[in-house]
């Protein structure tokens, strides 16, 4: 539940709870289909499919990609842009 998501290209994103026998929750199953579409969301929710940062950007799961050493700086710039209404 955030306005923007920034990731590194090497980050691995997903809902791995199913691998432990736990159904995904905490809103991820509600928000994920809105971000990536129903087909991709079902793959991630039901099969614990993991996505790397570059693919996550293409899918719409993250809004931007940054290098690991500039991640905090990039996230702060995005937050300031959102606050100043320069980003949706």
Backbone torsions as a table, in degrees:
resi	resn	phi	psi	omega
1	UNK	NA	82.6	-178.3
2	UNK	-147.4	167.8	-178.5
3	UNK	-81.9	-28.7	-179.9
4	UNK	-153.4	153.8	178.8
5	UNK	-127.5	125.7	178.8
6	UNK	-115.3	139.7	-177.1
7	UNK	-139.3	166.7	168.4
8	UNK	-93.3	161.3	-179.5
9	UNK	-70.0	-21.7	-178.7
10	UNK	-93.8	-3.1	-179.9
11	UNK	-65.3	146.3	176.7
12	UNK	-112.7	118.7	-174.5
13	UNK	-116.1	147.5	178.1
14	UNK	165.6	-170.5	178.6
15	UNK	-120.8	83.0	-172.7
16	UNK	-80.8	4.4	-176.7
17	UNK	-57.7	-35.6	-176.6
18	UNK	-60.3	-30.5	178.0
19	UNK	-64.3	-22.6	177.6
20	UNK	-99.4	4.4	179.6
21	UNK	84.6	16.0	-178.9
22	UNK	-111.3	133.9	176.4
23	UNK	-71.2	136.4	178.3
24	UNK	-60.6	146.0	-178.9
25	UNK	-151.9	-148.1	-179.5
26	UNK	55.8	33.2	174.6
27	UNK	87.1	-13.4	-178.9
28	UNK	-60.8	-37.3	-179.4
29	UNK	-73.1	-18.7	177.9
30	UNK	-88.0	-40.6	-174.7
31	UNK	-85.5	-32.1	-175.6
32	UNK	-57.9	-46.7	179.0
33	UNK	-61.2	-30.4	178.4
34	UNK	-69.9	-29.6	-178.3
35	UNK	-84.9	-44.4	-170.9
36	UNK	-114.6	-4.7	-176.7
37	UNK	93.6	158.4	-172.9
38	UNK	-65.5	-44.1	-176.9
39	UNK	-60.7	-51.1	-179.8
40	UNK	-65.7	-38.8	-179.8
41	UNK	-63.4	-42.2	178.9
42	UNK	-63.7	-38.3	176.1
43	UNK	-60.6	-44.1	-178.4
44	UNK	-70.4	-38.5	-176.7
45	UNK	-76.3	-48.3	-172.1
46	UNK	-86.6	-25.9	-177.5
47	UNK	-115.7	7.7	-178.8
48	UNK	53.5	36.8	179.3
49	UNK	-68.4	128.6	179.0
50	UNK	-97.0	150.0	-176.8
51	UNK	-127.1	135.1	175.7
52	UNK	-83.7	158.0	-173.3
53	UNK	-49.8	-46.6	-178.7
54	UNK	-62.3	-44.0	177.5
55	UNK	-67.9	-34.6	178.3
56	UNK	-61.3	-36.6	178.0
57	UNK	-66.6	-44.6	179.5
58	UNK	-63.1	-39.8	-178.9
59	UNK	-72.8	-21.6	-176.1
60	UNK	97.2	6.8	179.8
61	UNK	-71.5	-34.6	174.2
62	UNK	-122.6	155.7	-177.1
63	UNK	-93.5	-24.7	-178.1
64	UNK	-152.5	157.2	177.8
65	UNK	-118.4	139.0	179.1
66	UNK	-138.6	158.8	173.3
67	UNK	-72.9	157.3	-175.4
68	UNK	-62.2	-36.8	-177.6
69	UNK	-74.9	-19.1	178.9
70	UNK	-108.6	9.5	-174.4
71	UNK	-60.2	-47.9	-179.4
72	UNK	-64.7	-42.3	179.4
73	UNK	-64.1	-44.6	179.1
74	UNK	-62.4	-44.3	179.4
75	UNK	-62.0	-39.8	177.6
76	UNK	-64.4	-41.2	177.2
77	UNK	-62.9	-43.2	177.5
78	UNK	-60.9	-44.0	-178.9
79	UNK	-62.0	-41.6	178.8
80	UNK	-67.1	-38.4	177.1
81	UNK	-64.9	-40.7	177.6
82	UNK	-64.2	-42.7	178.9
83	UNK	-62.5	-36.8	-179.5
84	UNK	-87.4	8.4	178.2
85	UNK	63.6	28.5	176.0
86	UNK	-93.0	-8.7	175.7
87	UNK	-132.0	147.8	179.4
88	UNK	-68.6	NA	NA
